[in-house]
Amino acid sequence: MPVDVNIRKGESVERALRRLKKRLDREGVIRDARAKRYFEKPSEIKRRKKKVAAFSNMLRVRNENR
């Protein structure tokens, strides 16, 4: 699905680019492109997801204890 950003009347190109970058970031397009740049073995994917989940869980537990 393509991401479109129309330049509004009186809007600078820099501001439109900024909106485009924000939309791409929100939809995860850049993150997906970087992740798909190189092949990652299924075991590496599982290891990375497990590490992210453990970190998120640690943050959640830390915030609950406050």
N, CA, C and O atoms as a CHARMM CRD file, in Angstrom:
* protein
*
  264
    1    1 MET  N      0.83900  -1.17700   0.00000 PROA 1      0.00000
    2    1 MET  CA     0.00000   0.00000   0.00000 PROA 1      0.00000
    3    1 MET  C      0.88300   1.23800   0.00000 PROA 1      0.00000
    4    1 MET  O      1.68100   1.44100   0.91500 PROA 1      0.00000
    5    2 PRO  N      0.73800   2.04600  -1.01000 PROA 2      0.00000
    6    2 PRO  CA     1.57900   3.24100  -1.10900 PROA 2      0.00000
    7    2 PRO  C      1.18000   4.30000  -0.09300 PROA 2      0.00000
    8    2 PRO  O      0.01800   4.41900   0.29500 PROA 2      0.00000
    9    3 VAL  N      2.16500   5.04800   0.31600 PROA 3      0.00000
   10    3 VAL  CA     1.93600   6.12500   1.27300 PROA 3      0.00000
   11    3 VAL  C      1.99400   7.43400   0.50000 PROA 3      0.00000
   12    3 VAL  O      3.01300   7.75400  -0.11200 PROA 3      0.00000
   13    4 ASP  N      0.90800   8.18700   0.52900 PROA 4      0.00000
   14    4 ASP  CA     0.84000   9.45300  -0.18500 PROA 4      0.00000
   15    4 ASP  C      0.78000  10.61400   0.78800 PROA 4      0.00000
   16    4 ASP  O      0.14200  10.53900   1.83800 PROA 4      0.00000
   17    5 VAL  N      1.45800  11.68600   0.41700 PROA 5      0.00000
   18    5 VAL  CA     1.37900  12.93200   1.16800 PROA 5      0.00000
   19    5 VAL  C      1.22900  14.04200   0.14200 PROA 5      0.00000
   20    5 VAL  O      2.13300  14.27800  -0.65900 PROA 5      0.00000
   21    6 ASN  N      0.11300  14.71000   0.16500 PROA 6      0.00000
   22    6 ASN  CA    -0.11600  15.81800  -0.75500 PROA 6      0.00000
   23    6 ASN  C      0.37100  17.11000  -0.11100 PROA 6      0.00000
   24    6 ASN  O      0.17400  17.35100   1.08000 PROA 6      0.00000
   25    7 ILE  N      1.01200  17.93000  -0.93200 PROA 7      0.00000
   26    7 ILE  CA     1.48500  19.22000  -0.43100 PROA 7      0.00000
   27    7 ILE  C      0.29100  20.16000  -0.37400 PROA 7      0.00000
   28    7 ILE  O     -0.39900  20.36900  -1.37200 PROA 7      0.00000
   29    8 ARG  N      0.06000  20.71500   0.78800 PROA 8      0.00000
   30    8 ARG  CA    -1.06000  21.62500   0.98300 PROA 8      0.00000
   31    8 ARG  C     -0.71200  23.00000   0.43100 PROA 8      0.00000
   32    8 ARG  O      0.45400  23.32800   0.21300 PROA 8      0.00000
   33    9 LYS  N     -1.73400  23.77900   0.21600 PROA 9      0.00000
   34    9 LYS  CA    -1.53600  25.12300  -0.32900 PROA 9      0.00000
   35    9 LYS  C     -0.72900  25.96000   0.66000 PROA 9      0.00000
   36    9 LYS  O     -1.10600  26.08500   1.82500 PROA 9      0.00000
   37   10 GLY  N      0.37100  26.52900   0.19900 PROA 10     0.00000
   38   10 GLY  CA     1.21700  27.36000   1.03600 PROA 10     0.00000
   39   10 GLY  C      2.15900  26.58600   1.94300 PROA 10     0.00000
   40   10 GLY  O      2.83400  27.17700   2.78600 PROA 10     0.00000
   41   11 GLU  N      2.21400  25.25900   1.77800 PROA 11     0.00000
   42   11 GLU  CA     3.07900  24.43400   2.63100 PROA 11     0.00000
   43   11 GLU  C      4.43300  24.24200   1.95600 PROA 11     0.00000
   44   11 GLU  O      4.51100  24.06000   0.74100 PROA 11     0.00000
   45   12 SER  N      5.48100  24.28400   2.74400 PROA 12     0.00000
   46   12 SER  CA     6.81300  24.08000   2.18400 PROA 12     0.00000
   47   12 SER  C      7.04900  22.59000   1.93200 PROA 12     0.00000
   48   12 SER  O      6.39500  21.73300   2.52700 PROA 12     0.00000
   49   13 VAL  N      7.98400  22.30600   1.05000 PROA 13     0.00000
   50   13 VAL  CA     8.32500  20.92500   0.71600 PROA 13     0.00000
   51   13 VAL  C      8.93800  20.23400   1.92800 PROA 13     0.00000
   52   13 VAL  O      8.69500  19.04900   2.15600 PROA 13     0.00000
   53   14 GLU  N      9.73100  20.96800   2.70800 PROA 14     0.00000
   54   14 GLU  CA    10.35900  20.38500   3.89400 PROA 14     0.00000
   55   14 GLU  C      9.31000  19.88700   4.88500 PROA 14     0.00000
   56   14 GLU  O      9.45400  18.81800   5.47800 PROA 14     0.00000
   57   15 ARG  N      8.25900  20.67800   5.05400 PROA 15     0.00000
   58   15 ARG  CA     7.19200  20.29000   5.99100 PROA 15     0.00000
   59   15 ARG  C      6.43700  19.05600   5.48900 PROA 15     0.00000
   60   15 ARG  O      6.06100  18.18500   6.27300 PROA 15     0.00000
   61   16 ALA  N      6.22100  18.99500   4.17400 PROA 16     0.00000
   62   16 ALA  CA     5.55700  17.82700   3.58800 PROA 16     0.00000
   63   16 ALA  C      6.43900  16.58700   3.73800 PROA 16     0.00000
   64   16 ALA  O      5.93200  15.50000   4.01300 PROA 16     0.00000
   65   17 LEU  N      7.74900  16.73900   3.56100 PROA 17     0.00000
   66   17 LEU  CA     8.66600  15.61400   3.76000 PROA 17     0.00000
   67   17 LEU  C      8.63200  15.12700   5.20000 PROA 17     0.00000
   68   17 LEU  O      8.70600  13.92700   5.46600 PROA 17     0.00000
   69   18 ARG  N      8.52000  16.06800   6.11900 PROA 18     0.00000
   70   18 ARG  CA     8.45200  15.71400   7.53400 PROA 18     0.00000
   71   18 ARG  C      7.19500  14.89600   7.82800 PROA 18     0.00000
   72   18 ARG  O      7.23700  13.92300   8.58100 PROA 18     0.00000
   73   19 ARG  N      6.06700  15.30900   7.21800 PROA 19     0.00000
   74   19 ARG  CA     4.82900  14.55400   7.39200 PROA 19     0.00000
   75   19 ARG  C      4.95100  13.16500   6.79200 PROA 19     0.00000
   76   19 ARG  O      4.45900  12.19100   7.36200 PROA 19     0.00000
   77   20 LEU  N      5.61700  13.07000   5.62300 PROA 20     0.00000
   78   20 LEU  CA     5.81900  11.77500   4.98000 PROA 20     0.00000
   79   20 LEU  C      6.65600  10.86200   5.87100 PROA 20     0.00000
   80   20 LEU  O      6.32100   9.69000   6.04600 PROA 20     0.00000
   81   21 LYS  N      7.73700  11.38800   6.43000 PROA 21     0.00000
   82   21 LYS  CA     8.59600  10.58700   7.29400 PROA 21     0.00000
   83   21 LYS  C      7.83900  10.09000   8.52400 PROA 21     0.00000
   84   21 LYS  O      8.00200   8.94200   8.93800 PROA 21     0.00000
   85   22 LYS  N      7.00800  10.96100   9.10600 PROA 22     0.00000
   86   22 LYS  CA     6.23000  10.55100  10.27700 PROA 22     0.00000
   87   22 LYS  C      5.26300   9.43700   9.92100 PROA 22     0.00000
   88   22 LYS  O      5.10200   8.48000  10.67800 PROA 22     0.00000
   89   23 ARG  N      4.61100   9.56400   8.75000 PROA 23     0.00000
   90   23 ARG  CA     3.65000   8.53800   8.34100 PROA 23     0.00000
   91   23 ARG  C      4.35500   7.21000   8.07100 PROA 23     0.00000
   92   23 ARG  O      3.85700   6.15100   8.45200 PROA 23     0.00000
   93   24 LEU  N      5.51100   7.26800   7.41400 PROA 24     0.00000
   94   24 LEU  CA     6.27900   6.04900   7.15300 PROA 24     0.00000
   95   24 LEU  C      6.71100   5.39700   8.46000 PROA 24     0.00000
   96   24 LEU  O      6.68300   4.17300   8.58700 PROA 24     0.00000
   97   25 ASP  N      7.11200   6.21400   9.43300 PROA 25     0.00000
   98   25 ASP  CA     7.54300   5.69300  10.72300 PROA 25     0.00000
   99   25 ASP  C      6.37600   5.04200  11.46300 PROA 25     0.00000
  100   25 ASP  O      6.52800   3.97300  12.05300 PROA 25     0.00000
  101   26 ARG  N      5.21300   5.69000  11.43000 PROA 26     0.00000
  102   26 ARG  CA     4.03600   5.14800  12.11900 PROA 26     0.00000
  103   26 ARG  C      3.62100   3.81100  11.53300 PROA 26     0.00000
  104   26 ARG  O      3.21900   2.90900  12.26800 PROA 26     0.00000
  105   27 GLU  N      3.71400   3.67300  10.20900 PROA 27     0.00000
  106   27 GLU  CA     3.29200   2.43900   9.55600 PROA 27     0.00000
  107   27 GLU  C      4.38500   1.37900   9.56800 PROA 27     0.00000
  108   27 GLU  O      4.13100   0.23800   9.18300 PROA 27     0.00000
  109   28 GLY  N      5.58400   1.72300   9.99700 PROA 28     0.00000
  110   28 GLY  CA     6.65800   0.74800  10.12500 PROA 28     0.00000
  111   28 GLY  C      7.32300   0.37600   8.81900 PROA 28     0.00000
  112   28 GLY  O      7.97600  -0.66500   8.74100 PROA 28     0.00000
  113   29 VAL  N      7.17900   1.18700   7.79900 PROA 29     0.00000
  114   29 VAL  CA     7.74600   0.88200   6.48400 PROA 29     0.00000
  115   29 VAL  C      9.26500   0.85800   6.54400 PROA 29     0.00000
  116   29 VAL  O      9.89100  -0.07000   6.03100 PROA 29     0.00000
  117   30 ILE  N      9.85800   1.85800   7.16000 PROA 30     0.00000
  118   30 ILE  CA    11.32400   1.95100   7.22100 PROA 30     0.00000
  119   30 ILE  C     11.89400   0.80800   8.06000 PROA 30     0.00000
  120   30 ILE  O     12.90600   0.20900   7.69700 PROA 30     0.00000
  121   31 ARG  N     11.24200   0.51100   9.17800 PROA 31     0.00000
  122   31 ARG  CA    11.69300  -0.56800  10.05600 PROA 31     0.00000
  123   31 ARG  C     11.65500  -1.90600   9.31900 PROA 31     0.00000
  124   31 ARG  O     12.58400  -2.70600   9.43000 PROA 31     0.00000
  125   32 ASP  N     10.56900  -2.14900   8.56100 PROA 32     0.00000
  126   32 ASP  CA    10.46100  -3.39400   7.81000 PROA 32     0.00000
  127   32 ASP  C     11.52500  -3.48300   6.72000 PROA 32     0.00000
  128   32 ASP  O     12.10600  -4.54600   6.50200 PROA 32     0.00000
  129   33 ALA  N     11.77900  -2.37000   6.03800 PROA 33     0.00000
  130   33 ALA  CA    12.78200  -2.37900   4.97700 PROA 33     0.00000
  131   33 ALA  C     14.16300  -2.68700   5.54400 PROA 33     0.00000
  132   33 ALA  O     14.92800  -3.44300   4.94400 PROA 33     0.00000
  133   34 ARG  N     14.48000  -2.10900   6.68900 PROA 34     0.00000
  134   34 ARG  CA    15.78100  -2.38600   7.30900 PROA 34     0.00000
  135   34 ARG  C     15.86700  -3.83200   7.77800 PROA 34     0.00000
  136   34 ARG  O     16.92400  -4.45400   7.67400 PROA 34     0.00000
  137   35 ALA  N     14.77200  -4.36900   8.29300 PROA 35     0.00000
  138   35 ALA  CA    14.77600  -5.74700   8.77800 PROA 35     0.00000
  139   35 ALA  C     14.93000  -6.73300   7.61900 PROA 35     0.00000
  140   35 ALA  O     15.54200  -7.78700   7.78800 PROA 35     0.00000
  141   36 LYS  N     14.39200  -6.40900   6.46400 PROA 36     0.00000
  142   36 LYS  CA    14.43700  -7.31400   5.31500 PROA 36     0.00000
  143   36 LYS  C     15.69300  -7.12700   4.46900 PROA 36     0.00000
  144   36 LYS  O     15.86500  -7.81300   3.46100 PROA 36     0.00000
  145   37 ARG  N     16.56700  -6.21300   4.86200 PROA 37     0.00000
  146   37 ARG  CA    17.76900  -5.93800   4.07600 PROA 37     0.00000
  147   37 ARG  C     18.65800  -7.17400   3.98700 PROA 37     0.00000
  148   37 ARG  O     19.24100  -7.45100   2.93800 PROA 37     0.00000
  149   38 TYR  N     18.76100  -7.91100   5.08100 PROA 38     0.00000
  150   38 TYR  CA    19.58800  -9.11400   5.12600 PROA 38     0.00000
  151   38 TYR  C     18.74600 -10.28300   5.60900 PROA 38     0.00000
  152   38 TYR  O     17.77700 -10.11100   6.34900 PROA 38     0.00000
  153   39 PHE  N     19.13900 -11.48200   5.17300 PROA 39     0.00000
  154   39 PHE  CA    18.43700 -12.67600   5.61900 PROA 39     0.00000
  155   39 PHE  C     18.73700 -12.92200   7.09300 PROA 39     0.00000
  156   39 PHE  O     19.87700 -12.80700   7.54300 PROA 39     0.00000
  157   40 GLU  N     17.69400 -13.26100   7.82400 PROA 40     0.00000
  158   40 GLU  CA    17.84700 -13.57500   9.24100 PROA 40     0.00000
  159   40 GLU  C     17.27700 -14.96800   9.47500 PROA 40     0.00000
  160   40 GLU  O     16.13100 -15.25200   9.12900 PROA 40     0.00000
  161   41 LYS  N     18.09100 -15.82400  10.06300 PROA 41     0.00000
  162   41 LYS  CA    17.64400 -17.18300  10.30400 PROA 41     0.00000
  163   41 LYS  C     16.45800 -17.18300  11.25400 PROA 41     0.00000
  164   41 LYS  O     16.35400 -16.29700  12.10200 PROA 41     0.00000
  165   42 PRO  N     15.56100 -18.15500  11.13300 PROA 42     0.00000
  166   42 PRO  CA    14.40700 -18.22800  12.03600 PROA 42     0.00000
  167   42 PRO  C     14.80600 -18.26700  13.51200 PROA 42     0.00000
  168   42 PRO  O     14.11300 -17.69800  14.35500 PROA 42     0.00000
  169   43 SER  N     15.90900 -18.93000  13.82600 PROA 43     0.00000
  170   43 SER  CA    16.34300 -18.97600  15.22400 PROA 43     0.00000
  171   43 SER  C     16.78200 -17.59100  15.70700 PROA 43     0.00000
  172   43 SER  O     16.58000 -17.24000  16.86900 PROA 43     0.00000
  173   44 GLU  N     17.38500 -16.80900  14.80500 PROA 44     0.00000
  174   44 GLU  CA    17.79000 -15.44500  15.16900 PROA 44     0.00000
  175   44 GLU  C     16.57000 -14.56200  15.38600 PROA 44     0.00000
  176   44 GLU  O     16.56400 -13.71000  16.27400 PROA 44     0.00000
  177   45 ILE  N     15.53700 -14.76700  14.57500 PROA 45     0.00000
  178   45 ILE  CA    14.29600 -13.99600  14.73100 PROA 45     0.00000
  179   45 ILE  C     13.68500 -14.29300  16.09500 PROA 45     0.00000
  180   45 ILE  O     13.28300 -13.38100  16.81800 PROA 45     0.00000
  181   46 LYS  N     13.61900 -15.58600  16.44100 PROA 46     0.00000
  182   46 LYS  CA    13.05200 -15.97300  17.74700 PROA 46     0.00000
  183   46 LYS  C     13.86500 -15.39000  18.89100 PROA 46     0.00000
  184   46 LYS  O     13.30500 -14.89000  19.86600 PROA 46     0.00000
  185   47 ARG  N     15.18700 -15.45500  18.77100 PROA 47     0.00000
  186   47 ARG  CA    16.07000 -14.93700  19.81600 PROA 47     0.00000
  187   47 ARG  C     15.86600 -13.43500  19.99200 PROA 47     0.00000
  188   47 ARG  O     15.79500 -12.94400  21.11800 PROA 47     0.00000
  189   48 ARG  N     15.77000 -12.69900  18.86900 PROA 48     0.00000
  190   48 ARG  CA    15.59100 -11.24800  18.93200 PROA 48     0.00000
  191   48 ARG  C     14.23800 -10.89700  19.55300 PROA 48     0.00000
  192   48 ARG  O     14.15400 -10.00100  20.39200 PROA 48     0.00000
  193   49 LYS  N     13.17400 -11.60400  19.14000 PROA 49     0.00000
  194   49 LYS  CA    11.84300 -11.33200  19.69000 PROA 49     0.00000
  195   49 LYS  C     11.78100 -11.66700  21.17600 PROA 49     0.00000
  196   49 LYS  O     11.12300 -10.96600  21.94600 PROA 49     0.00000
  197   50 LYS  N     12.46600 -12.73900  21.58200 PROA 50     0.00000
  198   50 LYS  CA    12.49500 -13.11900  22.98700 PROA 50     0.00000
  199   50 LYS  C     13.21500 -12.06000  23.81600 PROA 50     0.00000
  200   50 LYS  O     12.80600 -11.74900  24.93400 PROA 50     0.00000
  201   51 LYS  N     14.29200 -11.51100  23.25600 PROA 51     0.00000
  202   51 LYS  CA    15.05100 -10.46900  23.94400 PROA 51     0.00000
  203   51 LYS  C     14.21200  -9.20300  24.09800 PROA 51     0.00000
  204   51 LYS  O     14.21700  -8.58600  25.16400 PROA 51     0.00000
  205   52 VAL  N     13.49400  -8.81000  23.05300 PROA 52     0.00000
  206   52 VAL  CA    12.63300  -7.62800  23.11500 PROA 52     0.00000
  207   52 VAL  C     11.51500  -7.83200  24.12700 PROA 52     0.00000
  208   52 VAL  O     11.19100  -6.91900  24.88600 PROA 52     0.00000
  209   53 ALA  N     10.91700  -9.03200  24.14500 PROA 53     0.00000
  210   53 ALA  CA     9.84100  -9.32900  25.07800 PROA 53     0.00000
  211   53 ALA  C     10.34500  -9.29000  26.51700 PROA 53     0.00000
  212   53 ALA  O      9.65700  -8.78200  27.40200 PROA 53     0.00000
  213   54 ALA  N     11.53500  -9.82100  26.75400 PROA 54     0.00000
  214   54 ALA  CA    12.09300  -9.81500  28.10800 PROA 54     0.00000
  215   54 ALA  C     12.36000  -8.38700  28.57100 PROA 54     0.00000
  216   54 ALA  O     12.11100  -8.05300  29.72900 PROA 54     0.00000
  217   55 PHE  N     12.86300  -7.54800  27.67500 PROA 55     0.00000
  218   55 PHE  CA    13.12700  -6.15100  28.02200 PROA 55     0.00000
  219   55 PHE  C     11.81900  -5.41600  28.31200 PROA 55     0.00000
  220   55 PHE  O     11.72900  -4.66800  29.28500 PROA 55     0.00000
  221   56 SER  N     10.81200  -5.62700  27.47400 PROA 56     0.00000
  222   56 SER  CA     9.51200  -4.98000  27.68600 PROA 56     0.00000
  223   56 SER  C      8.89200  -5.43100  28.99900 PROA 56     0.00000
  224   56 SER  O      8.30800  -4.62800  29.72700 PROA 56     0.00000
  225   57 ASN  N      9.02200  -6.71700  29.29900 PROA 57     0.00000
  226   57 ASN  CA     8.49000  -7.25200  30.55000 PROA 57     0.00000
  227   57 ASN  C      9.21400  -6.63600  31.74600 PROA 57     0.00000
  228   57 ASN  O      8.58500  -6.30200  32.75000 PROA 57     0.00000
  229   58 MET  N     10.54000  -6.48600  31.64100 PROA 58     0.00000
  230   58 MET  CA    11.31300  -5.88500  32.72800 PROA 58     0.00000
  231   58 MET  C     10.86100  -4.44500  32.96800 PROA 58     0.00000
  232   58 MET  O     10.71900  -4.02600  34.11700 PROA 58     0.00000
  233   59 LEU  N     10.63600  -3.68800  31.89800 PROA 59     0.00000
  234   59 LEU  CA    10.15800  -2.31200  32.04600 PROA 59     0.00000
  235   59 LEU  C      8.77400  -2.26900  32.68500 PROA 59     0.00000
  236   59 LEU  O      8.50400  -1.43900  33.55300 PROA 59     0.00000
  237   60 ARG  N      7.89400  -3.18200  32.24100 PROA 60     0.00000
  238   60 ARG  CA     6.52400  -3.23000  32.78800 PROA 60     0.00000
  239   60 ARG  C      6.55200  -3.54500  34.27900 PROA 60     0.00000
  240   60 ARG  O      5.84100  -2.91000  35.05800 PROA 60     0.00000
  241   61 VAL  N      7.35900  -4.51100  34.67900 PROA 61     0.00000
  242   61 VAL  CA     7.45500  -4.88600  36.09100 PROA 61     0.00000
  243   61 VAL  C      8.04100  -3.73500  36.90300 PROA 61     0.00000
  244   61 VAL  O      7.58600  -3.46500  38.01400 PROA 61     0.00000
  245   62 ARG  N      9.04400  -3.05900  36.35600 PROA 62     0.00000
  246   62 ARG  CA     9.66300  -1.94500  37.05600 PROA 62     0.00000
  247   62 ARG  C      8.64500  -0.82000  37.27600 PROA 62     0.00000
  248   62 ARG  O      8.60800  -0.21700  38.34900 PROA 62     0.00000
  249   63 ASN  N      7.82600  -0.54200  36.26700 PROA 63     0.00000
  250   63 ASN  CA     6.83400   0.51000  36.39500 PROA 63     0.00000
  251   63 ASN  C      5.69800   0.13500  37.33300 PROA 63     0.00000
  252   63 ASN  O      5.11700   1.01100  37.97500 PROA 63     0.00000
  253   64 GLU  N      5.36800  -1.15700  37.42500 PROA 64     0.00000
  254   64 GLU  CA     4.30800  -1.60500  38.34500 PROA 64     0.00000
  255   64 GLU  C      4.76000  -1.48700  39.78700 PROA 64     0.00000
  256   64 GLU  O      3.93700  -1.27500  40.67700 PROA 64     0.00000
  257   65 ASN  N      6.06100  -1.62000  40.03100 PROA 65     0.00000
  258   65 ASN  CA     6.57200  -1.59400  41.40200 PROA 65     0.00000
  259   65 ASN  C      6.68600  -0.18000  41.94900 PROA 65     0.00000
  260   65 ASN  O      6.91300  -0.00900  43.14600 PROA 65     0.00000
  261   66 ARG  N      6.53800   0.81000  41.13100 PROA 66     0.00000
  262   66 ARG  CA     6.66000   2.20300  41.59700 PROA 66     0.00000
  263   66 ARG  C      5.46700   2.64600  42.36100 PROA 66     0.00000
  264   66 ARG  O      5.41500   3.78700  42.81800 PROA 66     0.00000
